[in-house]
């Protein structure tokens, strides 16, 4: 892989990491026991039954959002670690190079398109 391309992806990953962490902090707090985990905060919007239903709905929505963002953050951190190790852009399954087009679309990708399709379907 071209050194300039890897540097470009590194910068994109760092920017995306900062964005994801900021979004996670907007709905919760960082887990003091595991800095890659966040804890969604339960919102208290009132005391009526309608308020309780709204609180539960909001909390449930934010839990789903938290999980998706934490998964993305783990993928980003994994990609950054692969850059540090020197094996960024190599598919974790078939060990072939991941296409530049895929990495531009999803810099945190750890699998080539063929393997991703194969293992997503299975």
N, C-alpha and C positions, 0 to 999 in steps of 0.2 A: 504494500500500500504506500502511496505517495505521502511523504512527510507533511506536506502542506495540507493535504486532505485530512489527515489525522489531526493536525492542529486545529483545523476548522471545526471538525466534529467535537474535539475536546472543548472548544469554546462554546459550541451549541449545547453540549451536555451540561456544562457548568451553569449556563444561563437558564436552562430548563430546570436544573436542580434547584436553583434559587427560587424560581417561580413556583415550583411544586411545594417546596418547603413553606413558602409564604402563604400559599393557599391552605396547606394543612394547618398552619398556625392560626389562620383566620377562623377555623371551625373547632380547634381544640388546642391541646398543649402537648409538648414533647414528653414522652414517657421517660422519667428520670432513670429507669432501670435499663432501657433500651432506646438509645437516641434515634434509631431508625423507625421507632413506633411512635404513634401519636394517639392521644385519647380525646375523642370527640366530647365536647361539653354539652350537657343536657340543658336546654333552654327553659327557663321558667317564664311563661308568658301570662299566667293568670291562674285562677282557682276554679273556674267553672268546668263543667264536663267538656264543653267545646274547647276550652283552653287546653285541657289535658289531652284531648284527641289531637289537637294541633301540635302540642309538644312532642307527643309520641311520633307523629308523622315527620316532623322536622328532624327529630333525633335519628329516626330510621333512615331518612334520606341522607343525612350527613354521615352516618356510619357507612353507608354504601359508597359515598364519595370518598371518605377517608380510606377505605380499603383499596379502591381503585388508584388513588394517589399514592398510597404506600407501596403498592405493587409497582407503579411507574418509578417511584423513587428508588426501589431496590434494583430495578433494571438499569436505571441511570448510574447508580453507584457501581453496579457490576461492570457496565461498559467503561466507566472511568478506571476501574481496577484493571480491566483488560488492556487499556491504553498504557497504563503504568507497567504492566508485565510484558508488553510488546506483542500481544496476540489479538489486538483489536481487529475486527473485521474478518475473523475466522469463525466459521460455523462450529458451534459446540457439539454438533452431532456428526457431520460428515467431514469436518476439518478442512473443507474447501473455503475459498474466499467468498465472503458475502459481497454481493454486487454493490457498487457505489451508489446506484440509483436507490436501492433499498435503504442503505445507510443514510442517505440524504433525507429520505422520507421519515425514517425512524432510526436516529443515531444510536439509540440504546439497544438495537436489535442484536441478539446473540445467535440467531439462526438464519440460514439462507432461506429464500422463499420456498424452495422445494421441500426442505426438511420441516419448515414451519407448517406447511400444508399437510405434509405426511403425518406429523405428530399431533396436529390439531384435530384432524379427522379421526385418528385412532382412539 
